[in-house]
Amino acid sequence: MRLEAVELRRVALPLVTPFRTSRGVHTERQALVVRVLTDSGDGWGECVAEPEPSYSPEFLDGALLVLERHLLPLLFAAGAAGGLTAAGVAPALAAVKGHPMAKCALEMAVLDAELRSEGRSFAERLGAVRSEVDCGVAVGITPTVDALVEQVAAYVDAGYRRVKLKIEPGADVDRVRAVRERFPELDLQVDANGAYRVEDIPHLAELDAFGLLLVEQPLPDDDFDGHAAVAAALRTPVCLDETITSARVAAHAIAVGACSVVNVKAGRVGGYLEAVRVHDVCRAAGVPVWCGGMLETGLGRAANLALAALPGFTLPGDLSASDRYYRPDLTEPLVMRGGRMRVPTGPGLGVAPVDEHLEAMTVWVRLARPG
Ligand code: NPG
């Protein structure tokens, strides 16, 4: 393919329900939507970096700067004369260290363009083996325990098959106990986004009483030894999210006993092709994986549905229907039926922005050309 131009677009979508984590409150999702224009047609990508560098060092304005100043020149150098492939994007951008979410957005858009022109879906290309995936939902930290139980009840009524509770010191054991008492059979897990320290291990061990599927990222990103200590002390399986930045890191984390489950997010590891490699490494080691979410619009969520249909994704992901996040979504809504969502089968992502929604949600748009 020949790369002719890249459109960068800042979008803002109000969230249906404010979402609070140990890192702060989200009331709207701001994202960067990327469109690559090639001689074989267009492709769409989404950059999941948040406005603040609080999930990881990446943030939206930084992603924009690195895209415009560093990544797009490399991508144009690789593709303006032809020969651009999705598999070639990561090697072409490798001279820039870090910035996985910005890189993921470009690779996703090129992959979408490539697959649309071939008439193949993301699911087929990534190696999906299922046509539907189980839906999970992530519930933020609510002002009260009662409000939490109420929110969980609404999601259970809507048909979600597993619930993840955000926790932090001071909002953990009592909340999990309250939800467990009301829903004794519910598939339940917790996510700390690194809010605890090794000194908290005895406290974290109290979570063992509630039959959780897993505890996600209890300690800071770089604490492999600490996570291995948590894993040794708790019966509840330890899952890693922020720590896992590549397939190589996943292999290391597993080897040192830091986790027995992995959350896979394409943005965190630099693209959907690396996300497949994380899946492959984990599967070879017998470690189950599930698909994480970053409040994606319908674009990123469609790609996540394809990823979550791979054979090693044996746990439900943070994959919820469009109406749990946005009304309307950027794309046609992705809907849940019987607690499951269909994996898109159309060419590329199988979804595209609805023009009218895209216009309404656009904050600004810029077009970059080679040279
Ligand atoms: O359903 O997309 C979703 C949200 C799942 O809790 C979720 N994501 O820490 O994993 C996380 C959290 C997140 C949200 C991370 C936004 C980064 C941005």
Residues whose N, C-alpha, C, O or C-beta is under 5 A from the ligand:
A	BS01	NPG	Y55 A138 G293 M294 L295 E296 D318
